[in-house]
């Protein structure tokens, strides 16, 4: 249980997929200008990561990993070189399903997200979580926790950034720092703040 809590806390704060590894920065900076849209995209990324990470775990460990096809009498077969292609295909299928659901039940959010909703498919944070899950040799339960935690961490970061940007609109920032520059400085400060959770010990 401590291991799962540790994975959850690390994926949300210290090992935040966005603020520690800077994956998914493009949509983060573009969408975080509007709170409603940022919240919608954050929830979308959370949903996608919650489903795709364990789904890709099953694909890798039941079909692609060395010895995964022992049940079919093909224990010597190693298809792990296909993981990138199949992971992307799985992510694309799940995002397409999510896109249809949002279009059906929340047309306003669908219109607000615009091109960034289908771009979740190529959001490097989504693929990065699946690849980290394989690299760290997580169990299925750990992959579920890691997927949910990473999605929650990404959502927390973009919603926090959106709230900060709303305040910055009324800030008297120097002319040279307005716009992209102040956003990058803010992102760096947020990353440092999240890193402070590294001192938490569960022992």
Helices and strands as residue ranges (DSSP letters): H 2-9, I 10-14, H 25-31, H 35-59, I 60-64, G 68-72, G 80-82, H 83-105, H 107-113, H 115-118, G 119-122, H 124-135, H 140-168, G 175-177, H 180-195, G 196-199
